[in-house]
Every structure is written in C-alpha cells, then in structure tokens.
Amino acid sequence: MSKATRIKTLGQSLAVTGLALLFTACGSAGALDFPGVYKIGIPQGNIITQEMVDQLRPGMTKRQVIFVMGTPLVRDPFHQDRWDYVYSYQPGGGVRGQERLTVFFENDQLVRFTGDFVPTEAASN
C-alpha cells in the first residue's frame, strides 16, 4: 500500500469519526440550539382557566362540573369521588409549567376543590 493511499484512508477515517461525533452531539438534549429554528410548544392535559374555577360552586353535580371543566384527565378507580385536572405546557425549548386542580365529591355533589387556583372574591359572593 502506497503512502498516498494510507494518507487518503486515514483522512476518510477521520472524516467518518468526526461526522459520527457531530451526529452524536446533535442527539443530546439541547446540545446545539440553532438560532431562528422554531420549536413547537407542547400542551398536555386539561386547560384550566380562572373563569372556569370561578363557576364552580358547592353542590354542583358531577355532570355540571364536567360541563364547566371538561372531562378530568385522571379519574382514580379506587376514589370515584376525586377528580384531578392537570395541565402542563412546555414552550418550545423552555421550562415546563404545570397547573393542577382537584375536585372532591360526596353523594354526587361537589363539596370542595384544591389546587393552583382559588375562586376570586367576586365569584365567591
């Protein structure tokens, strides 16, 4: 094998190794952020708004709560009287945020709710 052939083979090997390292780095989370590249936001779960929470009243039936809040994300089969509404959102490349609201029923009627939202003063009057 001539000296020129060995140098060409060595150059090709280095190029392949360099490309392999580059593609491995691209697979790492956030290793290369290209400016101007759009990253899509990822919403998951039930959207919860303050207006929805302000409509909740003790004594509402489960059907009325579904009408206001939508179908809950989590219904525990062992605790039928507890529903969890969870909403998480991660803007493209940003920090993930999460909001929760848990409603509790007794005898098919809303008795209380807890979570990241509280009713406004105008709604509680």
C-alpha positions in Angstrom: 0.0 0.0 0.0 1.5 3.3 -1.0 1.9 6.3 1.2 -0.7 8.4 -0.7 -3.3 5.6 -0.3 -2.6 5.4 3.5 -3.0 9.1 3.9 -6.3 9.1 1.9 -7.6 6.2 4.0 -6.6 8.0 7.3 -8.3 11.2 6.1 -11.5 9.3 5.3 -11.4 7.6 8.7 -11.0 10.9 10.5 -13.9 12.4 8.5 -16.2 9.5 9.3 -15.2 9.7 13.0 -15.9 13.5 13.0 -19.3 13.1 11.5 -20.2 10.4 14.0 -19.2 12.7 16.9 -21.2 15.5 15.3 -24.4 13.4 15.0 -24.0 12.1 18.5 -23.8 15.7 19.8 -26.9 16.6 17.9 -28.8 13.8 19.6 -28.0 15.3 23.1 -30.8 17.3 24.7 -30.2 20.9 23.8 -26.6 20.4 22.8 -26.9 22.5 19.6 -29.5 25.2 19.5 -29.7 26.8 16.1 -30.8 30.4 16.1 -34.1 31.1 14.3 -35.2 27.5 14.4 -38.9 27.3 15.6 -39.6 24.8 18.4 -43.2 23.9 18.9 -44.8 24.2 22.3 -46.3 21.1 23.8 -49.6 21.4 25.8 -50.9 18.3 27.6 -54.0 17.7 29.7 -57.0 19.9 30.6 -56.7 23.6 30.1 -57.7 25.3 33.3 -58.7 28.9 33.5 -59.7 31.2 36.3 -63.1 31.8 34.7 -63.8 28.0 34.9 -62.8 27.8 38.5 -65.0 30.8 39.3 -68.0 28.9 38.0 -67.5 26.0 40.4 -70.0 26.0 43.3 -70.5 23.6 46.2 -73.5 21.3 45.5 -72.9 21.1 41.7 -73.4 17.6 40.3 -70.6 15.7 38.5 -72.3 16.4 35.2 -72.4 20.1 35.9 -68.7 20.0 36.8 -67.9 18.2 33.5 -69.9 20.9 31.7 -67.8 23.6 33.3 -64.3 22.0 33.5 -64.5 19.2 30.8 -63.7 15.6 31.4 -61.0 15.2 34.0 -57.6 13.9 33.0 -57.4 11.5 35.9 -60.2 9.5 37.5 -58.9 7.2 40.1 -60.9 3.9 40.0 -60.4 3.5 43.8 -61.5 7.0 44.6 -64.5 7.8 42.5 -65.3 11.0 44.3 -61.9 12.6 43.5 -61.1 14.0 40.0 -57.8 15.5 39.0 -57.5 18.2 36.3 -53.8 18.6 35.2 -52.4 20.9 32.6 -48.8 21.0 31.6 -47.2 23.2 29.0 -43.7 23.3 27.7 -42.9 26.2 25.3 -40.5 25.2 22.6 -37.2 24.7 24.3 -38.4 26.4 27.5 -39.2 25.3 31.1 -42.2 23.1 31.6 -45.0 24.6 33.7 -47.9 22.7 35.3 -51.3 23.6 36.8 -53.5 21.3 38.9 -57.0 21.3 40.3 -58.5 18.5 42.3 -62.3 18.4 42.9 -63.9 16.3 45.6 -67.5 15.0 45.6 -69.8 13.5 48.2 -73.1 11.8 47.1 -72.5 13.1 43.5 -72.2 16.7 44.7 -69.1 19.0 44.7 -68.0 19.7 48.2 -64.6 21.3 47.7 -61.6 21.7 45.4 -58.0 22.4 45.9 -55.0 23.2 43.7 -53.2 26.1 41.9 -56.4 28.1 41.5 -58.7 29.7 44.1 -62.0 31.5 43.4 -61.9 35.2 43.0 -63.6 37.4 45.5 -66.3 38.4 43.0 -67.1 34.8 42.2 -67.5 33.7 45.9 -70.2 36.3 46.6 
